[in-house]
């Protein structure tokens, strides 16, 4: 399916690895000129070169910056003053015990996972509304509505993204601008794969066997009994960025592999 995104420009935060990288690649596949963001300039440049090689008709650019840092964020916005698509993907997570989470850690997660995305959205949204065209997508998590208790500081920020997306979506009434949130379930990022490999380092098992064993014993509530692949999230994001998804406005879109019970 051709998505009607040719020659659009997209800023994908945290797009040197994992879900962000997959979204960047799927958008480039649709002819989007992707601005690759990450804190490491060399990593961002490597992804840019890979996208250009795979999709030579597009014009990816290096948008390396620590968007949590106000000065670096402002420099990024000055360099790229307009985008058609903003994917707020960048975020941090870590398994932590509630009693070990200090006020400083709560604040760090709030600044990183919420305020950085809010600042970018606040800057680009008026420009999108003026043009009457644009897409903003927040990448949340199943933790936003079904916290596991394993990382309260992370789940809190993902719940906040749902509220933020819905609130600012109200500003798009009557326009062709849309703001939505994707809630992926457990996803096989590079970091997650390393963790699984480490857990079964002494086992004579293929990765597929390790993955299945881990899901059965640690995530038995999932219906797919495997990790979601970043590419799957990337494809959904590309669709939501397309003109065919114009009826999705302020929507929290679950992609949890059947992990969350349906509540009527």
N, C-alpha and C positions, 0 to 999 in steps of 0.2 A: 504494500500500500504506500503510495507516494503521499508524504505528509504536508506538502505545500509550504515547506520551510526554507526553500532555497534562498540563499543570500541574506538570511536573517543573521543577527549577531547575538551571541549568548555568552554571558559571564557565568561560569560554573565554579563556585567556590569549592576549595578542597578537591580539585580535580586531577591531582597527580597520582591518586591511588583510589582503590575501592569503588564505591558507588559513584562518586564524583567523576572519576576517570571513565567509568562505563557510560555515564550520561553524556559526557563530552564526546565520546566516540560515536554513540548512537545519533547524537545531533549532527555531528560532522557527516555521518553517513547520509543524512537527509539534506546535505548541502549547506548546513549552518556554519558560519564563521565563528569558531569557538575561542573565547578568551580563557586560557588555562591558568588557573590560580592555585597557588600553594605557597608556603613560606620559603621553600627551597628553590632558588632561581634555576639551578642546574636541572633539577627534576622537572620543573615546569617546561624548560626549554627542550628536554628530551621528549616529553609528551607532545609538544608542538611539532617537533620534527617527525614523530611517528604518525601524527594525524595528517600532516602535509604529505607524507609518503603514501599513506593509505587512501587519502581523499584529496588528490592534487588540485581539484577545481575549487577547493575551499581555501580560506585565508586565516588559519589559526594564528593566534598571537600569544606571546608570553605576558601574563598578567600577574606575575609573582609578587606577593605582598602578604604581610601578616595583617589581615583585615581587623584583628582585634586592636592593633595599635592605631590610634587615631591619625597620626601623621602619615603612616604608610597607607591607611585606608583613603585619606583625602588625596594623596598623590595618585592612587589608583583611579579614583573617580575623576580627577583632573585629566588623566591620560585617556580614560575611556568614558567620556561624558554621556554617552547614550548607548543603550543596548535594547534589543527587542525582547530578550528573554533573560531573566535572572533566576538562577537556580541556587537557592540558599542551602547548600549541602554541608559546608564545613562545620565540624563539631568534634568534641572530645568526649571520651567515655572511659570508665574504669570501674571495675567491681570494687565496692567499698562498703564497709560496715557503717551503719547510720551513726553509731556513737563516735566514729573516727572522723566524721565530716565536720571540719571547722567552719567558722563563718567565712574565712578567707577562701576555702574551697567552694562553698556555695556561691560566693561572689564571682570567683573565677569562672565557674560553669555558666553563670548568668551572663557575664560579659562575653564569653566565647560563643556559647550556643544560641543566645537570644539577641543581645544588644548589637553584635556585629551584623547579623542578618537584618535586624530592624533598621540599622543605619543605612545599609545599601538599599533596602526597600523604600525607605523614606526619601532617598535621593532620586531613585529611578522612577518611582510610581507617578509623580506629577508629569514627568516627560512622556510616559506612556499614555496617560490620560489626555494630554494635549494632542497627541498623535492619534488617539482613539485606537490604539493597538498595542498589545504587549502581554507578556506572560511572566508571572512570578510564582515559583514553586518552592515550598519549604520541604525539606526532607526531615521527617520526624521519625517515629518508631512505634512499634506496638506497645512499648513502654509508656507511651503517652496516655493510653487508656487502660492498660493492664499491667501496672508496675509489678515487676518480679520481686522487688525488695532488695535485689542484689546491688543496685546502683541508684539510690534515691536521688542523688544530686543530678544525675543524667535524666531520669524519668521526669523530674520536676521541670527541666528546661524543655523537654519535648512536649509536655502538656501545654506549656506556655506558648509554644509555636502554633499549636492548634488554635488557641484563643487569639493570638496575634493575627494569624492569617485570616480568620473569620472577621475580626474587627476591621482590618484594613480593606477586606474585600467589600465591605459595605460602601466604601468610597468609589467603587467601580460600577455602581448601579447605572444601567442604561448605556454602558460603554462596551467596547469589544475587548477590554482588558480583563484578564482573569487572574485570580490568586487562589491557589490550592495547596494542599498538603498531602504528601505521600507518606504512608506509614508502613515501611517494610518490616517484615519479621526478621529473624536471625539470618544474616546475609554473609556469604563466604567472601569476605574481603581478604586481602593479603595477610593482614594481622590475625584474623580469625583462623585462616588456614595454618599459619605458623603455630598458633595455640593448640589446634587439634593434632598437628604433627608432633608437638612436644608432649602432649598427654600420652600418646601411644608410641613414643620413641622406641620403646623396647619390644614392641609387638611386631610380629611378621604379618602385616596386614597391608592391603592396598589402601589408598586414600579413600576410595569408595566404601570399603569395609569399615574404616575408622569413622567416617562420617555417619554411616548408618548406625553403628554401635553407640556413638556419642548421642545422636538424636533420640534413639530409643530409650536410653538411660537418663538423659538430661532434659530433653524437650519432648516428652511423650505426647503432649497435647497437640503437636503439629500434625496436620493431615497429610502433608507431602513427605514427612519423615526424611527431609534433607534440608540443607541450607538453600536459601534463595540465592541465585547467581546475580551478581551485580548487573550483568547484561539485561536480565529480566526487568530490573528496576529502571535501567536506562531506556528500554523500549517503551515502558509505560510513561516515563517522563517525556519522551519524544512525542508520543501521542497527545499528552496533555498540553504540550506546547503548540500543537497544530490547530488550524482553523476548525477541524472536526470536533474539537473538544470545547467549543465555545459555551456550551451549556453547563460546564463544570465551573461554578463560582463559589468560592469559600468552602469547598468540599474537602473533608478529610477522607482520603482514599486509602482503604486498607489493602495491603499486599502482604499479608502475614502468613500465607500458607495454611490457612485454616486454624491458626493458633488461638485466635480470640473467639470465644463462644458468641453466637449471634443472640442479641438481646432484642426482643420485640416490645 
